[in-house]
């Protein structure tokens, strides 16, 4: 049998699989499932590379992987549904070759859909993120590899499980298995491709992508070879690779990310004397005038208050750790011609005040749901409403507390607010004055 005779039918079958069946729909399905959450949360990521990659990573792993596993599972049960599985066992090509012909187009279309979304969101971020920093090629490669590793596993499950609901059930199981480790503090959570990484001031180490690709790809290859290879012992090689890579990932843990000076560089405003300073990331520097304007009312109400912050820092130190700093609210920017403006100045001011009143302290010593706890919550709500200049409180019960606060003389109100902030910084809940 000539080589050309063997290659010819295989290439023809591959081209047919690329154009027909469920494979061509996989690319648009993956692209749509990634674009929906990215489009819905554009204001949260379009201003910087870190936010862009964090959200795209979450969408690719938590949505894309279960989706591709389910599609591959459905594809794996195709011959059984058609009643041709017995016939295909009699053909010349081995089971692994037949499996790759059916699975390969699915993975190619899925990769095309993911890369299309990757290019689109990068193009949407580039005009807003500025020259500072850039996307991580390692994380992008790891996301694509982890996505594709779900296909062989789903395909083999589809071949083995004779149940029409296997595909949606597999998608649900994958979602749980990928997301559940993130709720633990065990180092093993880093084995989950969906583990979330904070990229604001850090970036992956150079061997981040190879380790994750060896871990997820090794497991996928193990499943594939154990099912379809003529010599099942061949599956031991990718399994050993996956075990070594997984051990490295677990042992490294948080060390998978290294500090990134470019991403953590801050730019601060030059305020008037007596006005707090505002510090944001370098890529967000154009919003500094708008941020100062949005917080002007907050600064005016805190003017003369003992213990009031002198600096507000984006993603910075929370009150209680450094008394002169406070965290800045989430910087959400507009689109197009409004890209250098805050998307919602009022919400920005409210989130800044909320961060100021929410120090990083252990839980209070009051009994939960006690009367004192309710009074403290209503007092905090009243102070937040007054500082942010809002019209309404979160709780209707807070209205009398807000009325008492507004009725205070200015000197007395500033003194009371100073005691409140001081008690927050000292993490002493019993010392927080209640209206």
Secondary structure as UniProt FT lines:
FT   HELIX           3..19
FT   TURN            21..22
FT   HELIX           23..40
FT   HELIX           42..45
FT   TURN            46..47
FT   HELIX           49..59
FT   HELIX           60..64
FT   HELIX           65..76
FT   HELIX           78..82
FT   HELIX           85..88
FT   TURN            89..90
FT   HELIX           95..129
FT   HELIX           137..160
FT   TURN            164..165
FT   HELIX           166..180
FT   HELIX           181..183
FT   HELIX           187..191
FT   TURN            193..194
FT   STRAND          202..204
FT   TURN            206..207
FT   HELIX           208..228
FT   HELIX           232..234
FT   HELIX           235..252
FT   HELIX           253..256
FT   STRAND          257..259
FT   HELIX           261..264
FT   STRAND          266..268
FT   TURN            273..274
FT   STRAND          277..281
FT   HELIX           282..287
FT   HELIX           288..294
FT   HELIX           296..302
FT   TURN            303..304
FT   TURN            306..307
FT   STRAND          311..313
FT   TURN            314..315
FT   TURN            319..321
FT   TURN            323..324
FT   STRAND          325..327
FT   HELIX           336..338
FT   TURN            339..340
FT   HELIX           345..356
FT   TURN            368..369
FT   HELIX           371..388
FT   HELIX           396..398
FT   HELIX           399..407
FT   HELIX           410..425
FT   TURN            426..427
FT   HELIX           429..431
//
